[in-house]
Amino acid sequence: MARPKGALNKRPAIPRVLLTDAMAKLAVAVGSGEPWAVQAVIDRWMPKLKPVTPEDSIDARVLEARIFELVEMEQRIAALESKSDDK
């Protein structure tokens, strides 16, 4: 939802010197391999993966085909086991 026209931003502005200092410290932390810093950069740079695949995507079709294969295989194994039990 957008802010109404003319409304002021309620978040206080962060002074540029603090932002510059924070970015410099983050760069040093990433450079020294700090896991929290690397994770912070990755989280900001790449969006989080969604746990749900859209129904109309190629991934969803692949998953449906794989599930179908597994169900069919399970049914075939059950049929073979019932035949061997009858003997």
N, CA, C and O atoms as a CHARMM CRD file, in Angstrom:
* protein
*
  348
    1    1 MET  N      0.84500  -1.17100   0.00000 PROA 1      0.00000
    2    1 MET  CA     0.00000   0.00000   0.00000 PROA 1      0.00000
    3    1 MET  C      0.88900   1.23300   0.00000 PROA 1      0.00000
    4    1 MET  O      1.79500   1.34600   0.82600 PROA 1      0.00000
    5    2 ALA  N      0.64200   2.13400  -0.89800 PROA 2      0.00000
    6    2 ALA  CA     1.45400   3.33900  -1.03400 PROA 2      0.00000
    7    2 ALA  C      1.05000   4.38200  -0.00900 PROA 2      0.00000
    8    2 ALA  O     -0.06600   4.39300   0.50900 PROA 2      0.00000
    9    3 ARG  N      1.99300   5.24200   0.25600 PROA 3      0.00000
   10    3 ARG  CA     1.72700   6.36600   1.15400 PROA 3      0.00000
   11    3 ARG  C      0.85500   7.38000   0.45400 PROA 3      0.00000
   12    3 ARG  O      1.02200   7.59900  -0.74600 PROA 3      0.00000
   13    4 PRO  N     -0.07900   8.01200   1.16600 PROA 4      0.00000
   14    4 PRO  CA    -0.89300   9.05300   0.53300 PROA 4      0.00000
   15    4 PRO  C     -0.01000  10.21300   0.07000 PROA 4      0.00000
   16    4 PRO  O      1.04300  10.48100   0.64900 PROA 4      0.00000
   17    5 LYS  N     -0.45600  10.88400  -0.97200 PROA 5      0.00000
   18    5 LYS  CA     0.30500  12.01000  -1.50600 PROA 5      0.00000
   19    5 LYS  C      0.48200  13.07900  -0.43100 PROA 5      0.00000
   20    5 LYS  O     -0.47500  13.48300   0.22900 PROA 5      0.00000
   21    6 GLY  N      1.70300  13.51800  -0.27300 PROA 6      0.00000
   22    6 GLY  CA     1.98700  14.57500   0.69600 PROA 6      0.00000
   23    6 GLY  C      2.34200  14.06100   2.08200 PROA 6      0.00000
   24    6 GLY  O      2.76700  14.84600   2.93000 PROA 6      0.00000
   25    7 ALA  N      2.18100  12.77100   2.33800 PROA 7      0.00000
   26    7 ALA  CA     2.51900  12.22300   3.65600 PROA 7      0.00000
   27    7 ALA  C      4.03800  12.14700   3.79700 PROA 7      0.00000
   28    7 ALA  O      4.75600  11.89400   2.83000 PROA 7      0.00000
   29    8 LEU  N      4.49900  12.36900   5.00100 PROA 8      0.00000
   30    8 LEU  CA     5.93800  12.34900   5.25700 PROA 8      0.00000
   31    8 LEU  C      6.39700  10.93100   5.60600 PROA 8      0.00000
   32    8 LEU  O      5.64000  10.12400   6.14500 PROA 8      0.00000
   33    9 ASN  N      7.64800  10.66000   5.28400 PROA 9      0.00000
   34    9 ASN  CA     8.25500   9.38900   5.64300 PROA 9      0.00000
   35    9 ASN  C      8.47300   9.39000   7.15300 PROA 9      0.00000
   36    9 ASN  O      9.13100  10.28500   7.68300 PROA 9      0.00000
   37   10 LYS  N      7.92500   8.39000   7.85100 PROA 10     0.00000
   38   10 LYS  CA     8.01100   8.38000   9.31000 PROA 10     0.00000
   39   10 LYS  C      9.32600   7.81100   9.82100 PROA 10     0.00000
   40   10 LYS  O      9.65700   7.96400  10.99700 PROA 10     0.00000
   41   11 ARG  N     10.08400   7.14700   8.93100 PROA 11     0.00000
   42   11 ARG  CA    11.38500   6.63400   9.36500 PROA 11     0.00000
   43   11 ARG  C     12.40100   7.76800   9.34000 PROA 11     0.00000
   44   11 ARG  O     12.46200   8.52800   8.37400 PROA 11     0.00000
   45   12 PRO  N     13.18900   7.88100  10.38600 PROA 12     0.00000
   46   12 PRO  CA    14.19700   8.94100  10.37800 PROA 12     0.00000
   47   12 PRO  C     15.29700   8.62000   9.36500 PROA 12     0.00000
   48   12 PRO  O     15.64500   7.45500   9.16900 PROA 12     0.00000
   49   13 ALA  N     15.82900   9.63300   8.73800 PROA 13     0.00000
   50   13 ALA  CA    16.90700   9.45100   7.76300 PROA 13     0.00000
   51   13 ALA  C     18.18600   9.06800   8.49300 PROA 13     0.00000
   52   13 ALA  O     18.51100   9.63000   9.53900 PROA 13     0.00000
   53   14 ILE  N     18.90900   8.10200   7.92900 PROA 14     0.00000
   54   14 ILE  CA    20.19300   7.70300   8.50300 PROA 14     0.00000
   55   14 ILE  C     21.26700   8.57200   7.87300 PROA 14     0.00000
   56   14 ILE  O     21.35400   8.67200   6.64900 PROA 14     0.00000
   57   15 PRO  N     22.08500   9.20200   8.70600 PROA 15     0.00000
   58   15 PRO  CA    23.13700  10.07200   8.15700 PROA 15     0.00000
   59   15 PRO  C     24.05800   9.29300   7.20600 PROA 15     0.00000
   60   15 PRO  O     24.41200   8.14600   7.47900 PROA 15     0.00000
   61   16 ARG  N     24.43500   9.91500   6.10800 PROA 16     0.00000
   62   16 ARG  CA    25.26100   9.28000   5.08700 PROA 16     0.00000
   63   16 ARG  C     26.58000   8.76500   5.66800 PROA 16     0.00000
   64   16 ARG  O     27.07000   7.71700   5.24600 PROA 16     0.00000
   65   17 VAL  N     27.15400   9.48100   6.61900 PROA 17     0.00000
   66   17 VAL  CA    28.43000   9.05000   7.20100 PROA 17     0.00000
   67   17 VAL  C     28.26900   7.70500   7.92000 PROA 17     0.00000
   68   17 VAL  O     29.18300   6.88100   7.89100 PROA 17     0.00000
   69   18 LEU  N     27.11400   7.47400   8.56800 PROA 18     0.00000
   70   18 LEU  CA    26.87700   6.19900   9.23200 PROA 18     0.00000
   71   18 LEU  C     26.71200   5.07100   8.21800 PROA 18     0.00000
   72   18 LEU  O     27.21000   3.96400   8.42300 PROA 18     0.00000
   73   19 LEU  N     26.01500   5.35700   7.13100 PROA 19     0.00000
   74   19 LEU  CA    25.85400   4.34800   6.08700 PROA 19     0.00000
   75   19 LEU  C     27.19300   3.98600   5.45500 PROA 19     0.00000
   76   19 LEU  O     27.48000   2.81400   5.21200 PROA 19     0.00000
   77   20 THR  N     28.00500   4.99900   5.19400 PROA 20     0.00000
   78   20 THR  CA    29.32100   4.76000   4.60700 PROA 20     0.00000
   79   20 THR  C     30.18200   3.94200   5.54700 PROA 20     0.00000
   80   20 THR  O     30.88300   3.02800   5.11200 PROA 20     0.00000
   81   21 ASP  N     30.13900   4.25700   6.82300 PROA 21     0.00000
   82   21 ASP  CA    30.91400   3.53300   7.82900 PROA 21     0.00000
   83   21 ASP  C     30.42900   2.08400   7.93900 PROA 21     0.00000
   84   21 ASP  O     31.23800   1.16100   8.03100 PROA 21     0.00000
   85   22 ALA  N     29.11500   1.89100   7.92900 PROA 22     0.00000
   86   22 ALA  CA    28.55500   0.54200   8.02200 PROA 22     0.00000
   87   22 ALA  C     28.95300  -0.29500   6.81000 PROA 22     0.00000
   88   22 ALA  O     29.29700  -1.46800   6.95600 PROA 22     0.00000
   89   23 MET  N     28.91000   0.29300   5.61900 PROA 23     0.00000
   90   23 MET  CA    29.29200  -0.43900   4.41400 PROA 23     0.00000
   91   23 MET  C     30.77500  -0.79600   4.43000 PROA 23     0.00000
   92   23 MET  O     31.16100  -1.87900   3.99100 PROA 23     0.00000
   93   24 ALA  N     31.60200   0.11300   4.93500 PROA 24     0.00000
   94   24 ALA  CA    33.03800  -0.17100   5.02400 PROA 24     0.00000
   95   24 ALA  C     33.29800  -1.32700   5.99500 PROA 24     0.00000
   96   24 ALA  O     34.11200  -2.20600   5.71300 PROA 24     0.00000
   97   25 LYS  N     32.60300  -1.32300   7.13600 PROA 25     0.00000
   98   25 LYS  CA    32.77800  -2.40000   8.11100 PROA 25     0.00000
   99   25 LYS  C     32.26100  -3.73200   7.56500 PROA 25     0.00000
  100   25 LYS  O     32.85100  -4.78300   7.81300 PROA 25     0.00000
  101   26 LEU  N     31.16600  -3.68000   6.82700 PROA 26     0.00000
  102   26 LEU  CA    30.63500  -4.88600   6.21400 PROA 26     0.00000
  103   26 LEU  C     31.62500  -5.43700   5.18700 PROA 26     0.00000
  104   26 LEU  O     31.84200  -6.64700   5.11400 PROA 26     0.00000
  105   27 ALA  N     32.22000  -4.55200   4.40100 PROA 27     0.00000
  106   27 ALA  CA    33.20000  -4.98300   3.40100 PROA 27     0.00000
  107   27 ALA  C     34.40800  -5.64700   4.07000 PROA 27     0.00000
  108   27 ALA  O     34.91800  -6.65100   3.57300 PROA 27     0.00000
  109   28 VAL  N     34.85800  -5.09900   5.17700 PROA 28     0.00000
  110   28 VAL  CA    35.98500  -5.68800   5.90400 PROA 28     0.00000
  111   28 VAL  C     35.58600  -7.06300   6.44700 PROA 28     0.00000
  112   28 VAL  O     36.36300  -8.01400   6.35800 PROA 28     0.00000
  113   29 ALA  N     34.38000  -7.17000   7.00700 PROA 29     0.00000
  114   29 ALA  CA    33.91300  -8.44300   7.56700 PROA 29     0.00000
  115   29 ALA  C     33.77900  -9.50400   6.47900 PROA 29     0.00000
  116   29 ALA  O     34.15100 -10.65800   6.69200 PROA 29     0.00000
  117   30 VAL  N     33.25800  -9.12900   5.33000 PROA 30     0.00000
  118   30 VAL  CA    33.13500 -10.07800   4.21400 PROA 30     0.00000
  119   30 VAL  C     34.52300 -10.48100   3.74500 PROA 30     0.00000
  120   30 VAL  O     34.77400 -11.65500   3.47100 PROA 30     0.00000
  121   31 GLY  N     35.41600  -9.51900   3.65200 PROA 31     0.00000
  122   31 GLY  CA    36.78400  -9.80000   3.22600 PROA 31     0.00000
  123   31 GLY  C     37.51100 -10.75100   4.14700 PROA 31     0.00000
  124   31 GLY  O     38.34900 -11.53100   3.69500 PROA 31     0.00000
  125   32 SER  N     37.20400 -10.70100   5.43800 PROA 32     0.00000
  126   32 SER  CA    37.85800 -11.60500   6.39000 PROA 32     0.00000
  127   32 SER  C     37.08100 -12.90100   6.57700 PROA 32     0.00000
  128   32 SER  O     37.44200 -13.73400   7.40800 PROA 32     0.00000
  129   33 GLY  N     36.01500 -13.06800   5.80500 PROA 33     0.00000
  130   33 GLY  CA    35.28400 -14.33900   5.81800 PROA 33     0.00000
  131   33 GLY  C     34.31900 -14.52900   6.96700 PROA 33     0.00000
  132   33 GLY  O     34.00000 -15.66600   7.31600 PROA 33     0.00000
  133   34 GLU  N     33.85500 -13.47100   7.55400 PROA 34     0.00000
  134   34 GLU  CA    32.87600 -13.58300   8.64200 PROA 34     0.00000
  135   34 GLU  C     31.57400 -14.15800   8.08600 PROA 34     0.00000
  136   34 GLU  O     30.97800 -13.56000   7.19000 PROA 34     0.00000
  137   35 PRO  N     31.11800 -15.30600   8.59900 PROA 35     0.00000
  138   35 PRO  CA    29.91500 -15.93700   8.04900 PROA 35     0.00000
  139   35 PRO  C     28.67200 -15.05000   8.10500 PROA 35     0.00000
  140   35 PRO  O     27.88000 -15.05200   7.16300 PROA 35     0.00000
  141   36 TRP  N     28.48600 -14.29900   9.17700 PROA 36     0.00000
  142   36 TRP  CA    27.30200 -13.44900   9.29600 PROA 36     0.00000
  143   36 TRP  C     27.29500 -12.37000   8.22200 PROA 36     0.00000
  144   36 TRP  O     26.23900 -12.01600   7.69700 PROA 36     0.00000
  145   37 ALA  N     28.47700 -11.84600   7.89600 PROA 37     0.00000
  146   37 ALA  CA    28.57000 -10.78200   6.89800 PROA 37     0.00000
  147   37 ALA  C     28.30100 -11.33500   5.49500 PROA 37     0.00000
  148   37 ALA  O     27.57900 -10.73000   4.70200 PROA 37     0.00000
  149   38 VAL  N     28.89000 -12.48300   5.21200 PROA 38     0.00000
  150   38 VAL  CA    28.66200 -13.11000   3.90800 PROA 38     0.00000
  151   38 VAL  C     27.17600 -13.42800   3.74200 PROA 38     0.00000
  152   38 VAL  O     26.60000 -13.18000   2.68300 PROA 38     0.00000
  153   39 GLN  N     26.55900 -13.97600   4.78900 PROA 39     0.00000
  154   39 GLN  CA    25.13900 -14.31300   4.72800 PROA 39     0.00000
  155   39 GLN  C     24.27700 -13.05700   4.54700 PROA 39     0.00000
  156   39 GLN  O     23.28400 -13.08400   3.82000 PROA 39     0.00000
  157   40 ALA  N     24.65700 -11.96200   5.20500 PROA 40     0.00000
  158   40 ALA  CA    23.90200 -10.71800   5.07100 PROA 40     0.00000
  159   40 ALA  C     23.95000 -10.20100   3.63700 PROA 40     0.00000
  160   40 ALA  O     22.94200  -9.72800   3.11300 PROA 40     0.00000
  161   41 VAL  N     25.10600 -10.28800   3.00700 PROA 41     0.00000
  162   41 VAL  CA    25.23700  -9.83000   1.62600 PROA 41     0.00000
  163   41 VAL  C     24.43300 -10.73400   0.68800 PROA 41     0.00000
  164   41 VAL  O     23.73600 -10.24300  -0.20100 PROA 41     0.00000
  165   42 ILE  N     24.52900 -12.05000   0.88400 PROA 42     0.00000
  166   42 ILE  CA    23.78700 -12.98900   0.03900 PROA 42     0.00000
  167   42 ILE  C     22.28600 -12.78400   0.20800 PROA 42     0.00000
  168   42 ILE  O     21.55000 -12.76300  -0.77900 PROA 42     0.00000
  169   43 ASP  N     21.82600 -12.63300   1.44500 PROA 43     0.00000
  170   43 ASP  CA    20.39500 -12.42200   1.69800 PROA 43     0.00000
  171   43 ASP  C     19.87700 -11.16300   1.01500 PROA 43     0.00000
  172   43 ASP  O     18.74000 -11.12900   0.54600 PROA 43     0.00000
  173   44 ARG  N     20.69300 -10.15100   0.96100 PROA 44     0.00000
  174   44 ARG  CA    20.27200  -8.89100   0.34500 PROA 44     0.00000
  175   44 ARG  C     20.35000  -8.95800  -1.17600 PROA 44     0.00000
  176   44 ARG  O     19.54600  -8.33900  -1.87200 PROA 44     0.00000
  177   45 TRP  N     21.32800  -9.71900  -1.69300 PROA 45     0.00000
  178   45 TRP  CA    21.57000  -9.76700  -3.11800 PROA 45     0.00000
  179   45 TRP  C     20.64500 -10.74100  -3.84500 PROA 45     0.00000
  180   45 TRP  O     20.17600 -10.45500  -4.94700 PROA 45     0.00000
  181   46 MET  N     20.38600 -11.89300  -3.22200 PROA 46     0.00000
  182   46 MET  CA    19.55900 -12.91200  -3.85700 PROA 46     0.00000
  183   46 MET  C     18.25700 -13.07400  -3.08400 PROA 46     0.00000
  184   46 MET  O     18.28200 -13.15000  -1.85600 PROA 46     0.00000
  185   47 PRO  N     17.12500 -13.12900  -3.77000 PROA 47     0.00000
  186   47 PRO  CA    15.86600 -13.32800  -3.04800 PROA 47     0.00000
  187   47 PRO  C     15.78900 -14.73300  -2.46500 PROA 47     0.00000
  188   47 PRO  O     16.38500 -15.67200  -2.99300 PROA 47     0.00000
  189   48 LYS  N     15.05600 -14.86100  -1.38000 PROA 48     0.00000
  190   48 LYS  CA    14.86200 -16.17000  -0.75400 PROA 48     0.00000
  191   48 LYS  C     14.08300 -17.06700  -1.70100 PROA 48     0.00000
  192   48 LYS  O     13.21700 -16.60000  -2.44100 PROA 48     0.00000
  193   49 LEU  N     14.39100 -18.34100  -1.67300 PROA 49     0.00000
  194   49 LEU  CA    13.66000 -19.29600  -2.49200 PROA 49     0.00000
  195   49 LEU  C     12.27700 -19.51600  -1.90500 PROA 49     0.00000
  196   49 LEU  O     12.10600 -19.57400  -0.68700 PROA 49     0.00000
  197   50 LYS  N     11.30700 -19.63600  -2.77400 PROA 50     0.00000
  198   50 LYS  CA     9.95200 -19.88300  -2.32000 PROA 50     0.00000
  199   50 LYS  C      9.73900 -21.38700  -2.20400 PROA 50     0.00000
  200   50 LYS  O     10.16800 -22.14100  -3.07800 PROA 50     0.00000
  201   51 PRO  N      9.08200 -21.83000  -1.13600 PROA 51     0.00000
  202   51 PRO  CA     8.88000 -23.26400  -0.96200 PROA 51     0.00000
  203   51 PRO  C      7.81600 -23.85200  -1.86800 PROA 51     0.00000
  204   51 PRO  O      7.70000 -25.07300  -1.96600 PROA 51     0.00000
  205   52 VAL  N      7.03900 -23.01500  -2.52800 PROA 52     0.00000
  206   52 VAL  CA     5.94500 -23.49700  -3.36800 PROA 52     0.00000
  207   52 VAL  C      6.28000 -23.22500  -4.83000 PROA 52     0.00000
  208   52 VAL  O      6.65000 -22.11000  -5.19800 PROA 52     0.00000
  209   53 THR  N      6.14500 -24.25500  -5.65300 PROA 53     0.00000
  210   53 THR  CA     6.37700 -24.11400  -7.08400 PROA 53     0.00000
  211   53 THR  C      5.06200 -23.71500  -7.74200 PROA 53     0.00000
  212   53 THR  O      4.03700 -24.35400  -7.50200 PROA 53     0.00000
  213   54 PRO  N      5.07100 -22.66500  -8.57300 PROA 54     0.00000
  214   54 PRO  CA     3.83000 -22.27500  -9.26100 PROA 54     0.00000
  215   54 PRO  C      3.29300 -23.42400 -10.10900 PROA 54     0.00000
  216   54 PRO  O      4.06000 -24.16000 -10.73000 PROA 54     0.00000
  217   55 GLU  N      1.97200 -23.57000 -10.13000 PROA 55     0.00000
  218   55 GLU  CA     1.33900 -24.69400 -10.81300 PROA 55     0.00000
  219   55 GLU  C      1.62000 -24.72200 -12.30500 PROA 55     0.00000
  220   55 GLU  O      1.70600 -25.80500 -12.88500 PROA 55     0.00000
  221   56 ASP  N      1.76300 -23.59100 -12.93300 PROA 56     0.00000
  222   56 ASP  CA     1.92300 -23.55800 -14.38400 PROA 56     0.00000
  223   56 ASP  C      3.38400 -23.52600 -14.83500 PROA 56     0.00000
  224   56 ASP  O      3.66100 -23.25100 -16.00300 PROA 56     0.00000
  225   57 SER  N      4.31800 -23.80400 -13.92900 PROA 57     0.00000
  226   57 SER  CA     5.72900 -23.74100 -14.29200 PROA 57     0.00000
  227   57 SER  C      6.23300 -25.08800 -14.80100 PROA 57     0.00000
  228   57 SER  O      5.59900 -26.12500 -14.60900 PROA 57     0.00000
  229   58 ILE  N      7.37900 -25.04100 -15.44900 PROA 58     0.00000
  230   58 ILE  CA     8.01400 -26.27200 -15.93500 PROA 58     0.00000
  231   58 ILE  C      8.42300 -27.13300 -14.74600 PROA 58     0.00000
  232   58 ILE  O      8.31500 -28.35800 -14.80400 PROA 58     0.00000
  233   59 ASP  N      8.88900 -26.50900 -13.67700 PROA 59     0.00000
  234   59 ASP  CA     9.27600 -27.26400 -12.48200 PROA 59     0.00000
  235   59 ASP  C      8.10800 -28.07300 -11.93300 PROA 59     0.00000
  236   59 ASP  O      8.28600 -29.21400 -11.50800 PROA 59     0.00000
  237   60 ALA  N      6.91800 -27.48700 -11.94200 PROA 60     0.00000
  238   60 ALA  CA     5.73600 -28.19400 -11.44100 PROA 60     0.00000
  239   60 ALA  C      5.43300 -29.39700 -12.31600 PROA 60     0.00000
  240   60 ALA  O      5.06000 -30.45500 -11.81100 PROA 60     0.00000
  241   61 ARG  N      5.59100 -29.24600 -13.61800 PROA 61     0.00000
  242   61 ARG  CA     5.34200 -30.37400 -14.52500 PROA 61     0.00000
  243   61 ARG  C      6.35100 -31.48900 -14.29600 PROA 61     0.00000
  244   61 ARG  O      5.99300 -32.66700 -14.31300 PROA 61     0.00000
  245   62 VAL  N      7.59900 -31.12800 -14.08300 PROA 62     0.00000
  246   62 VAL  CA     8.63300 -32.13500 -13.81200 PROA 62     0.00000
  247   62 VAL  C      8.32400 -32.86200 -12.51000 PROA 62     0.00000
  248   62 VAL  O      8.44000 -34.08600 -12.43600 PROA 62     0.00000
  249   63 LEU  N      7.93400 -32.11400 -11.49000 PROA 63     0.00000
  250   63 LEU  CA     7.59500 -32.73900 -10.21400 PROA 63     0.00000
  251   63 LEU  C      6.39400 -33.67000 -10.34500 PROA 63     0.00000
  252   63 LEU  O      6.39100 -34.76000  -9.77400 PROA 63     0.00000
  253   64 GLU  N      5.38300 -33.25500 -11.08800 PROA 64     0.00000
  254   64 GLU  CA     4.20900 -34.10400 -11.29900 PROA 64     0.00000
  255   64 GLU  C      4.58900 -35.39100 -12.02600 PROA 64     0.00000
  256   64 GLU  O      4.10700 -36.46900 -11.68000 PROA 64     0.00000
  257   65 ALA  N      5.45300 -35.27600 -13.03300 PROA 65     0.00000
  258   65 ALA  CA     5.88900 -36.46900 -13.77400 PROA 65     0.00000
  259   65 ALA  C      6.66700 -37.40600 -12.86100 PROA 65     0.00000
  260   65 ALA  O      6.49200 -38.62300 -12.92500 PROA 65     0.00000
  261   66 ARG  N      7.51400 -36.85500 -12.02600 PROA 66     0.00000
  262   66 ARG  CA     8.31200 -37.68600 -11.10500 PROA 66     0.00000
  263   66 ARG  C      7.40200 -38.37900 -10.09200 PROA 66     0.00000
  264   66 ARG  O      7.59000 -39.55900  -9.79300 PROA 66     0.00000
  265   67 ILE  N      6.43500 -37.66500  -9.57200 PROA 67     0.00000
  266   67 ILE  CA     5.50100 -38.26400  -8.61700 PROA 67     0.00000
  267   67 ILE  C      4.71400 -39.37800  -9.29100 PROA 67     0.00000
  268   67 ILE  O      4.49600 -40.43600  -8.70000 PROA 67     0.00000
  269   68 PHE  N      4.28600 -39.14100 -10.53300 PROA 68     0.00000
  270   68 PHE  CA     3.55900 -40.16600 -11.27400 PROA 68     0.00000
  271   68 PHE  C      4.42600 -41.41000 -11.44000 PROA 68     0.00000
  272   68 PHE  O      3.94800 -42.52900 -11.25600 PROA 68     0.00000
  273   69 GLU  N      5.70100 -41.21900 -11.78800 PROA 69     0.00000
  274   69 GLU  CA     6.61600 -42.35100 -11.94800 PROA 69     0.00000
  275   69 GLU  C      6.74300 -43.14000 -10.64800 PROA 69     0.00000
  276   69 GLU  O      6.72200 -44.37100 -10.65900 PROA 69     0.00000
  277   70 LEU  N      6.87100 -42.44300  -9.54800 PROA 70     0.00000
  278   70 LEU  CA     7.03100 -43.11200  -8.25900 PROA 70     0.00000
  279   70 LEU  C      5.77700 -43.88400  -7.85900 PROA 70     0.00000
  280   70 LEU  O      5.86600 -45.00300  -7.35400 PROA 70     0.00000
  281   71 VAL  N      4.61700 -43.28700  -8.08500 PROA 71     0.00000
  282   71 VAL  CA     3.35500 -43.96500  -7.76200 PROA 71     0.00000
  283   71 VAL  C      3.19500 -45.20400  -8.62800 PROA 71     0.00000
  284   71 VAL  O      2.81200 -46.26600  -8.13700 PROA 71     0.00000
  285   72 GLU  N      3.48800 -45.06800  -9.91800 PROA 72     0.00000
  286   72 GLU  CA     3.38300 -46.20800 -10.83000 PROA 72     0.00000
  287   72 GLU  C      4.35100 -47.31800 -10.42100 PROA 72     0.00000
  288   72 GLU  O      3.99300 -48.49500 -10.45400 PROA 72     0.00000
  289   73 MET  N      5.56600 -46.95100 -10.03700 PROA 73     0.00000
  290   73 MET  CA     6.54000 -47.94600  -9.61000 PROA 73     0.00000
  291   73 MET  C      6.05700 -48.65700  -8.33900 PROA 73     0.00000
  292   73 MET  O      6.18900 -49.87400  -8.20800 PROA 73     0.00000
  293   74 GLU  N      5.50600 -47.89200  -7.42300 PROA 74     0.00000
  294   74 GLU  CA     4.99000 -48.48700  -6.18200 PROA 74     0.00000
  295   74 GLU  C      3.86600 -49.48200  -6.48800 PROA 74     0.00000
  296   74 GLU  O      3.79900 -50.54900  -5.87800 PROA 74     0.00000
  297   75 GLN  N      2.99400 -49.13900  -7.42000 PROA 75     0.00000
  298   75 GLN  CA     1.90000 -50.03900  -7.79300 PROA 75     0.00000
  299   75 GLN  C      2.44000 -51.30700  -8.45000 PROA 75     0.00000
  300   75 GLN  O      1.94100 -52.39900  -8.17700 PROA 75     0.00000
  301   76 ARG  N      3.43700 -51.18400  -9.29800 PROA 76     0.00000
  302   76 ARG  CA     4.03500 -52.35500  -9.95300 PROA 76     0.00000
  303   76 ARG  C      4.70400 -53.26900  -8.93900 PROA 76     0.00000
  304   76 ARG  O      4.58100 -54.49100  -9.02200 PROA 76     0.00000
  305   77 ILE  N      5.40500 -52.68300  -7.98800 PROA 77     0.00000
  306   77 ILE  CA     6.06400 -53.48900  -6.95100 PROA 77     0.00000
  307   77 ILE  C      5.01700 -54.21000  -6.11000 PROA 77     0.00000
  308   77 ILE  O      5.17900 -55.38800  -5.79200 PROA 77     0.00000
  309   78 ALA  N      3.94500 -53.50900  -5.75100 PROA 78     0.00000
  310   78 ALA  CA     2.88200 -54.13300  -4.96500 PROA 78     0.00000
  311   78 ALA  C      2.25800 -55.29600  -5.73800 PROA 78     0.00000
  312   78 ALA  O      1.95500 -56.33300  -5.14700 PROA 78     0.00000
  313   79 ALA  N      2.06400 -55.14000  -7.04300 PROA 79     0.00000
  314   79 ALA  CA     1.49100 -56.21000  -7.86500 PROA 79     0.00000
  315   79 ALA  C      2.43900 -57.40200  -7.92500 PROA 79     0.00000
  316   79 ALA  O      1.99700 -58.54700  -7.82500 PROA 79     0.00000
  317   80 LEU  N      3.73200 -57.14900  -8.08600 PROA 80     0.00000
  318   80 LEU  CA     4.70300 -58.23200  -8.10800 PROA 80     0.00000
  319   80 LEU  C      4.76400 -58.96000  -6.77500 PROA 80     0.00000
  320   80 LEU  O      4.85700 -60.18700  -6.73900 PROA 80     0.00000
  321   81 GLU  N      4.71200 -58.21100  -5.67800 PROA 81     0.00000
  322   81 GLU  CA     4.74300 -58.82900  -4.35500 PROA 81     0.00000
  323   81 GLU  C      3.50100 -59.67200  -4.12100 PROA 81     0.00000
  324   81 GLU  O      3.59200 -60.74300  -3.52000 PROA 81     0.00000
  325   82 SER  N      2.34300 -59.21400  -4.58100 PROA 82     0.00000
  326   82 SER  CA     1.12400 -60.00500  -4.38300 PROA 82     0.00000
  327   82 SER  C      1.17300 -61.28300  -5.22600 PROA 82     0.00000
  328   82 SER  O      0.67700 -62.32400  -4.79500 PROA 82     0.00000
  329   83 LYS  N      1.76700 -61.21400  -6.42000 PROA 83     0.00000
  330   83 LYS  CA     1.91700 -62.42300  -7.24700 PROA 83     0.00000
  331   83 LYS  C      2.84900 -63.43000  -6.58400 PROA 83     0.00000
  332   83 LYS  O      2.59900 -64.63400  -6.61400 PROA 83     0.00000
  333   84 SER  N      3.93900 -62.92000  -5.97700 PROA 84     0.00000
  334   84 SER  CA     4.87800 -63.84500  -5.34700 PROA 84     0.00000
  335   84 SER  C      4.30700 -64.43500  -4.05900 PROA 84     0.00000
  336   84 SER  O      4.67700 -65.54300  -3.66800 PROA 84     0.00000
  337   85 ASP  N      3.40900 -63.70400  -3.39800 PROA 85     0.00000
  338   85 ASP  CA     2.75200 -64.21200  -2.19300 PROA 85     0.00000
  339   85 ASP  C      1.76400 -65.33300  -2.54400 PROA 85     0.00000
  340   85 ASP  O      1.54600 -66.24700  -1.75000 PROA 85     0.00000
  341   86 ASP  N      1.17400 -65.25200  -3.73900 PROA 86     0.00000
  342   86 ASP  CA     0.19400 -66.25700  -4.17500 PROA 86     0.00000
  343   86 ASP  C      0.85900 -67.58500  -4.49200 PROA 86     0.00000
  344   86 ASP  O      0.20300 -68.62400  -4.42100 PROA 86     0.00000
  345   87 LYS  N      2.11800 -67.58600  -4.83400 PROA 87     0.00000
  346   87 LYS  CA     2.80300 -68.83100  -5.23000 PROA 87     0.00000
  347   87 LYS  C      3.19100 -69.66500  -4.05600 PROA 87     0.00000
  348   87 LYS  O      3.77300 -70.73700  -4.22500 PROA 87     0.00000
